[in-house]
Amino acid sequence: MPSLPLPDPVHGNRSRNINMGTELKIYTDGGCSGNPGPGGWAYVIVEESGGTGDRALNGTSQENRVQQKNPGIYNVVAEKWGAERNTTNNRMELGAVIAALEFLSGLALSPEKVAVVTDSQYVQKGMTLWIRAWKRNNWRTSGKEPVKNQDLWRRLDELSGRFSIRWLWVKGHAGDEFNERCDRMTQKAIASLGTELR
């Protein structure tokens, strides 16, 4: 499978070549300072580059959690963060995944396999358990209320249909290298809003 060259780095965005035959792991995070309040999101897309270790991310059949075995070697192939002045934590969690999938959708070739790794059960359960019922019920919950953040769920549903995706949950702030990296980038994104106000 060919490698695809990606654009040169720009502010808040870094990318490298992607081997389109390798499963890409998309780590995402979103957060707010206050909820609602100023918020940020981030993603890091990685691919395993070989090595003797097996640090593959495997979702368990029951909980779709991430298991890390012996550390392998991973390449960061793209990362980006963004911010909004007045938003919610859940909107930022969704926004991070949407931004990453939009990035992949813009490539000339689509990756064969994608795993989205999130510390948001809202995102992971939404995409694996809830969304089919919401769509059957015309985007209403079981209590007949409109689904919150429906605009973002609809966009995520559209984008996710373009890829074969595994939706994995990882515990936040538990030492996962790329989850922690996304968290730092999210905090940087939020802090950038304060800088702009001065």
C-alpha positions in Angstrom: 0.0 0.0 0.0 1.4 3.4 -0.9 2.3 6.2 1.6 0.6 9.4 1.0 2.4 12.7 1.5 0.6 15.2 3.7 0.8 19.0 3.8 3.6 20.9 5.5 3.0 21.7 9.2 1.0 24.8 10.0 0.1 26.4 13.4 -1.8 24.0 15.5 -1.5 21.3 12.9 1.4 18.8 12.1 1.3 16.0 9.6 3.6 13.4 8.0 3.3 10.5 5.5 0.6 7.9 6.2 0.9 4.2 5.1 -2.6 3.6 3.9 -2.5 -0.1 4.6 -1.8 0.3 8.3 -4.5 0.8 10.9 -4.5 4.4 12.1 -5.3 5.2 15.7 -7.0 8.5 16.2 -6.6 9.8 19.7 -9.0 12.6 20.6 -9.8 14.8 23.5 -12.0 17.8 24.2 -12.6 20.0 27.3 -13.9 23.3 28.7 -12.9 25.8 31.3 -16.3 25.9 32.8 -19.2 24.0 31.2 -20.3 25.9 29.2 -17.2 28.1 28.7 -14.1 28.5 26.6 -13.2 25.1 25.2 -10.6 23.2 23.2 -10.2 20.0 21.3 -7.3 18.0 19.9 -6.5 14.9 17.9 -3.3 12.9 17.3 -3.2 10.3 14.5 -0.6 7.6 15.0 0.4 4.5 13.1 2.5 1.6 14.3 5.9 1.6 12.6 7.1 -1.8 13.6 9.4 -3.0 16.4 9.3 -6.1 18.5 6.7 -4.8 21.0 3.0 -5.2 20.6 1.4 -2.0 21.7 -1.7 -2.7 19.6 -4.9 -1.1 20.8 -7.5 -3.8 21.2 -11.1 -3.1 22.3 -12.5 -5.8 24.6 -15.7 -7.3 23.3 -17.6 -6.2 26.5 -16.3 -2.7 27.1 -14.3 -1.6 24.0 -11.5 -0.5 26.2 -7.9 0.0 25.1 -5.3 -2.5 26.2 -1.6 -1.6 25.9 0.8 -4.5 25.9 4.6 -4.2 25.4 5.4 -0.8 24.0 5.9 -0.7 20.3 7.1 2.1 18.0 4.5 4.6 16.8 4.8 7.5 14.4 2.7 10.6 14.9 1.4 11.3 11.4 -0.9 14.2 12.1 -2.0 16.3 15.1 -4.2 19.4 15.4 -6.0 21.4 18.0 -8.7 24.1 18.0 -10.7 26.2 20.3 -14.1 27.9 20.7 -15.0 30.8 23.1 -18.3 29.5 24.3 -19.1 25.8 24.1 -19.5 22.6 26.2 -17.2 19.7 27.0 -19.4 17.3 25.0 -19.3 19.5 21.9 -15.5 19.7 22.1 -15.2 15.9 22.5 -17.3 15.4 19.4 -15.5 18.2 17.6 -12.2 16.5 18.0 -13.3 13.3 16.3 -15.1 15.3 13.5 -11.9 17.3 12.8 -9.8 14.2 12.6 -12.2 12.4 10.3 -12.5 15.5 8.1 -8.7 15.5 7.9 -8.7 11.8 6.7 -11.6 12.5 4.3 -9.6 15.2 2.6 -6.8 12.7 1.7 -6.6 11.4 -1.9 -6.7 7.8 -0.5 -8.7 6.5 2.5 -7.0 4.4 5.2 -8.3 0.8 5.2 -8.6 0.6 9.0 -9.2 3.3 11.6 -9.5 3.1 15.4 -10.9 6.1 17.3 -9.5 6.2 20.8 -11.4 8.5 23.2 -11.7 9.0 26.9 -15.3 10.2 26.3 -17.9 7.5 27.0 -20.4 10.0 25.5 -18.6 9.7 22.2 -17.8 6.0 22.4 -21.2 4.9 23.6 -23.0 7.3 21.3 -21.4 5.8 18.2 -21.6 2.1 19.3 -24.9 2.0 21.3 -27.1 5.0 21.0 -26.9 6.4 17.5 -28.9 3.7 15.7 -31.9 4.2 18.0 -31.6 8.0 17.7 -31.8 7.7 13.9 -34.7 5.3 14.0 -36.5 7.8 16.3 -35.9 10.8 14.0 -33.0 12.0 16.2 -35.0 11.8 19.4 -34.0 10.1 22.6 -36.0 7.3 24.2 -37.7 10.0 26.3 -38.9 11.7 23.0 -36.6 14.7 23.6 -34.4 16.0 20.7 -30.9 14.6 20.8 -28.5 17.2 22.2 -25.7 18.3 19.9 -27.6 16.8 17.0 -25.7 18.9 14.5 -22.4 17.4 15.5 -23.8 13.8 15.9 -25.2 14.1 12.3 -21.9 15.3 11.0 -20.0 12.5 12.8 -22.4 9.9 11.6 -21.9 11.1 8.0 -18.1 11.1 8.3 -17.9 7.8 10.1 -19.8 6.1 7.3 -16.7 6.7 5.0 -14.4 4.5 7.1 -14.2 1.1 8.8 -13.9 2.4 12.4 -13.4 0.7 15.8 -14.6 2.9 18.6 -12.4 2.4 21.7 -12.5 3.9 25.1 -9.5 4.6 27.3 -9.5 6.0 30.8 -8.4 9.6 30.9 -5.5 10.9 32.9 -4.3 7.3 33.4 -0.9 7.6 31.7 -1.8 6.7 28.1 0.8 8.5 26.1 -1.3 9.8 23.3 -4.4 10.5 25.4 -2.2 12.6 27.7 -0.8 14.4 24.6 -4.3 15.2 23.4 -5.1 16.5 26.9 -2.1 18.9 26.9 -3.0 20.1 23.4 -6.6 20.7 24.5 -5.4 22.8 27.4 -3.1 24.7 25.1 -6.1 25.4 22.8 -8.2 26.7 25.7 -5.2 28.9 26.9 -4.9 30.3 23.4 -8.3 32.0 23.8 -7.1 33.9 26.9 -4.1 35.1 24.9 -6.3 36.5 22.1 -8.3 38.5 24.6 -5.3 40.5 25.9 
